[in-house]
Amino acid sequence: DAFFPILFGSIVGPLSGLNPKTRIPFLGTLALQGVSASAVGMSVGALAPNTETALAIGPVVMVLSIMLGDSGGMFAEVPLFLRPAAKYSLIKWGFDGCSSAEFTGLRFHCDDLDEMMPSKGKPKGGVLGRGRSSYQKEIADAVCLRTGKQ
């Protein structure tokens, strides 16, 4: 169950320019995500009374995991009663693990945010009616605040 995620990560990681210093934690995260997804699938199969029920429940469980794991994108507005279930999402933990493996040891220079952010040529009316450049600046400001460098 871990072979194909590791093979995929070892091919795609260098091709996409990921941080080579943190390749082992990245591949470990992919392996753990593959094994945990297999465990969820086997659990659904073991708990279902027959094959038809397992085939009906399995896709629902994975779609919910995808929707609940999307913390800031298309499915960000989740009903209140489902929000505590987001901490059990395989997708969320896999994304967080891969992101932390990629950004470990990197330094962010936040002195020149105004110069780095584009101000012209971007479409207006981005997320929540803001222009794209102001939204990008808010994200960069948040990264600088989280890393403690302003």
Disulfide bonds with the S-S distance in Angstrom:
Cys110-Cys144 1.76
